[in-house]
């Protein structure tokens, strides 16, 4: 893997957040869509973020859930893109525990 760009690696990769290690979901993992009016991410570390595929108005995009501000940031995690009240469907690209999803 020496000299290989990280985006070219197939299979599992680890992502380190500030206080937690998450794993990218594996190939052929079924996605579980969550409706934002019923469920939102509720990450244990308030400074943590979670990259998700978001379906809104029939379009798919990448968004980052910002636990601290409880908003959806753009795909780079830089700018607030949508409030938590925005109606959309989402699924996480990282593994997460059931306890990290809050029922509304």
N, C-alpha and C positions, 0 to 999 in steps of 0.2 A: 504494500500500500504506500510505500515511500514515493513521494512526488505526485501522488494521486490527489486530485481535488476532492474535497469531502462530498460534494454533490454527486460524484460519480460512484460512490460506494453503495452497493445494493444491500438490502437486508436491514438489520437493526443498527441504529446509531443512538448514542446517549447524548442527551442535552442536559447541561447543568444549569439549573436556575440558582437563585441566590442561596436557598437553603434546602433544595430538593433536587433529586435527580429524576428525570422523566425519560422514558424511552419512546422513540418514534414507533408508531404502530407498525406491525409486521405486514408483509404482503398477504393478501387474501383475508384480512380481518374485516368482518362485516361492520359497516358503519351504523351507528345508532343516532338517528336524527333527534334533536331536542327542539321543541318549540319554545322560543324565548318568552312567551306569555305564560308558560308553565314551568320552565326550568332554566336556570342560569348557572354558570360556573360559580363555585364558592370555594376558592382555593384557600388552603390552610395558611399560607404565608401571604399577608396582604400586599407584599411587594412582588408577588409572582405574576407571571403572565402565561397565557395559554393560546397557542396558534390553532385556529379553527377554520374549517371550510364553512362558509355562510351562504345560505340560499335566501335571496330577498328579491321579490318582484320577478321571479323566474330566472334570475341570474345567479351564477356561482362566483364567489370570490373568496380570497383569504382575508381574514381579519384576526386581530389579536385581542383577546379579552384582557383588560387591564383591571386586576383585582383591586388595586388601591383606589382608583377613581370610579370603578364599576361602570366602565364604558367599553365600547368596541373601538379599538384603534385601527389604523390602516395596517396593511400587510407588513409594514416595517416596524410597527409598534411605536411610531413616532407621533402621529397626530390623531386626535380624537375624531372618529368617523361617524359613530352613531351612539346614541344614549342607550341605556339598558332597557328603556321602554319601547325601543324600536322593534316592530314585529318582524321576526325572521326565524329561520331554522338553522341550527348549527350542529356540527360534530367536531370533536377534538382530533387533531392530528397526533397528539401525544397521548400516552396512556394516562388515565386518571381513575381515581377510586370513586365508587358510588357516593361516598360521603362528601366528595368535592362538587356535587351537584345539588343546588338548593331548589326545592319545590316551591313554587309561588302560589 
